[in-house]
Amino acid sequence: MTGVADRFVEWAASCLKDSEEGVSYLLGRGSSEEQWARHSIGFVAGDFDPDPSFDPSHNSLCDDPSRRDAWCDTCRYRRWSSSWEDGGDGKKVQLVGRRVSGSVVYPLTSYSGSVVGFQTRSIREKSFDTFMCSKRPEGFFFGTASAIHGIWSTGHVALVEGPSDQMTVERLTGISTLAITTNTLSSPQSRFMRRFVKRAYLFLDTDKAGRDGTSAIISRHGSDFDVIDVPYKHQAYKAKDPNDLWKRIGDDPMKRHLARAMGLM
């Protein structure tokens, strides 16, 4: 039986093809339809209200607000994704899924291909949100399921801060690319990198948080594998990340710029 994250990702992916808003947003970020399918990207175009009785971890403690640690993933999702409205007579009505309505869905996967959560990005405001399954012993990223075979065969990986950057760098460099959801690596992600990576190209943001994250990765992993801080910032443009620069210069100039920045031409 699949978990709630798998079911949500599958449902959201089925909604994307019929959503002009979602398709327009993704095309405007320079990603391709092939990437949407390969990464199971989706869009929240309705309400997804899963039945907790299908979750094998569902239990009597799921109704106890003080026992969040014991809630099944389905009940956690229902609470996480809900907004509340006045239903009259002073009663609040729970609207499951409304919190992420109108958002693009980016699955977060482990090296074994398991969906361990997902990140949502509202297309109406710059707002990210993340839901994670309660049991996730492996390191996870956006893009892991499709990138792992390339990482196994070459030992090379490009590391970026978000899904839009991931798809830009992946599409224009051909290098297996992973996206973290913050500005640095978690402990499980660090273990993943030590286990599989021989060379990492860092494309983290050019703001202070991104530079701090870059410095932390170099400090922590500089002796574990080759770490290359890619100077992708174009001298003529002030771009904070790869996708931002792509919006300013387009495919071919960006492809050449990245190749030069990585020392590949």
N, C-alpha and C positions, 0 to 999 in steps of 0.2 A: 504494500500500500504506500503510495507516494505521500510525502509530507505537504504541509500547507504552502511552503515556499515553492515547491515544484508545481503545485496546482495553480498558484497565483501567477507564476511566471508563464506557464502554458496558456492560461486564460488571457493574460495581458498581451502575449504575442499574437493570439488569435484576433485581438481587437485592433492591433496596429494597422493592418492592411486596409481596414475600413475607416480609418481616422485621418481625415485631411489635415487636422491640426498636428497630430503626431508625426505624420510623414513629412509635412512642411518643416517642422522643427528639426528633424534629423537631417534632412537634405541641406538645411541652412547651416548645419554643423559639419558639413563635408563628409559625411559617412555614406556608405553605399548600401543598396538593398541586400547585396550578398552578405555584408557584415551584419545587417539586422537579423538575417536568418541564421547566420553562423553563431552569433552570440545570443540568440533567442531574446532579442530586445522587444519590448512590448509597450503598450500604452493603456492607461486606465481610462476607459471610455464608458464606465458604468459602475455598478456596485458589485463587488465580489464579497459574498457573505458565506464563508465556508461553514459546514456543519461540524461542530466539535466531536460528534459521535463517531466520525470517521477517523479521528486521531487516536492511535493506540495509546498515547500518553494521557489522554483525557481522564480526569479523576475528580473526586468530590471536592478537592481543595481548589479547583479552578474557580469556584464561586466565592472563595475567601480572599477579599482584597488585601489582607495582610500576608498572604502566602504567595507572592509573585514568583518566588523561587520554585514553586511546585506547579505552576500553571503549565498546561500543555501549549505547544506552539500555536495551535489554532486559536485558543482563547487569548493568548498573548497578541496574536495578529488582530483579532477582533477589537480588542481594547486599543491597541496601538493605532489602528487605522480609522478609528471612529471620531466623528464630531458629534456634538450634542446640540439639540434645538428644543425650544420650548414647545411642548406638546399640549399645552393648555392645562388648566387646573393646577398650575405650579409643578407639573411633572416634566422631566426632561426625557426626550426621545433620543435613543442611540442610533446613529446613522453609520453603519459599518461601511468602511471603505471611502467615506466622504472626504476624509483628511487628505487622501492622495489622488482625489479626482483630478483629471486633466494633467497627469504626470506621465513622463516617459519612465519605463522600468528597465533597469540594468541589472541582470542577474549577477550575483557574486558566487564564484565557484571555487572548488578545491582542485588539487592536482588530479584527483581521481574522477573529476567531472561532476561531483555532487553539487547541487544547488544548496548553499548554506545560508542564503539570504539574498537581499536585493537592495539596490539603491534607487530611489525615485527622484525625479527632477521635474518640478512644476514648469510648464511652458508659459505660465502667466506671470511668474515672478521668479527671481533667482533664488530658489529654495530647494535644498537637497534634504532628503530624509532616508534613513537606513533601518531596515528590519533584519535581524539576525536570528537564526534558529538557536535554540538553547544548547544543542550539542554540536560543536564544530571543532574537533581536535586538530584539524589540519590548517595550514596557512591558506588564506583565500585572497583572491583579487577579482577585479572585473577582467575577464579575458582568459582566465586560467585554462578552462576546459578546451578551448581551441588552440591555445599557445603551447601547451605542455609538450606536444610531440616535437615542435621546432626547438624548444629549449633542450629537450633530451638529446636531439641530434647535433646541435651546434654549441650548446652551453651559453648562448648569447641571449640577452633579453634587454628590451628597452623598458624603462620604468617611468611612468607618468603619474599625475595626481588625480585624474578623473576620466570618465568614460569618453567624453568628446575628444580629449587629448589622445586617449588610447587609439581611437579609430583613425584619427588623423595620422599619427606616427606609424601605426601598423600599415595603413593603406599606402603611404608614400615612401616608406623605407623597406617594407617586406620583412622586417625583423619581428620576431615574436615579441609582443608588447603586452605589458600588464599595467593595470591601474590600481593604485592604492586609493583609499577613501579619505585619507587624512594627508598630512604632509611628511609622514615618515613611516617606517616599517614597525609593525607590531612584533612581539616575540615569535608567534607562529610564522609570520611572514619572513622574519629573519632566518628561521630554521629552514624554510623552503628555499631561500636564496642560497644559503650555505650548502644545501644538499644538491641543488640542480645547476647552479649558475657558475660559469667560468669568467664571463665578462658582462657587466651591466652598464648600459648607457642611461644616464640620468637626464630626464627632461622635466624636472620639477619646476614649479612656477618661479618667476623671477622676483616675486615679492619677498618680504622678510621671512614669512613662514616657510616658503619654498626653499629659500637659501639656507635657513636653519635646518630644514629636513635633509637637504643635500649634504650639509656638513656633518650631520649626525650619521648618515649612511656611510659616508667616506670614513669617518672616525671608527665606526663599529665594524665595517666590513672591508676596509682597505687591504687587510692582510689575508682575507678569505678568498677574494677573487678580484679581477681587474675592475676598477670602478672609474668610469669616464664621465666627468661632468660636462655634458655637451653644451657649448656656448651658442645655443640656437638663436639668441636674440639678434634680430636684424638691425644693423646700424641705422637704417633709415626709419625704423618704426619702433614705437614703444609698445611691445606686446608682452603680456604677463604670462602667457603659456603658448604651447604649440598651436592649439586651435585658434587662438586669438590672432596669431601671426598669419595662419592660413587664410583667415577671413580678409586680411589686408592685401595679400600678395597672390593667392590662388595656387592651383595645383603644381604647375610646372616650375615656377620660381621656388615654391616651397620645397619641392622634391630636390632640386639642385642645392638649395640652401642647407637642408638637413644633411645631404650627402657630404657637402664640404665641412659642415660643423662636426660630423662624426669621423672625418678623416678618410672617407671612402672614395674621394675623387680629388 
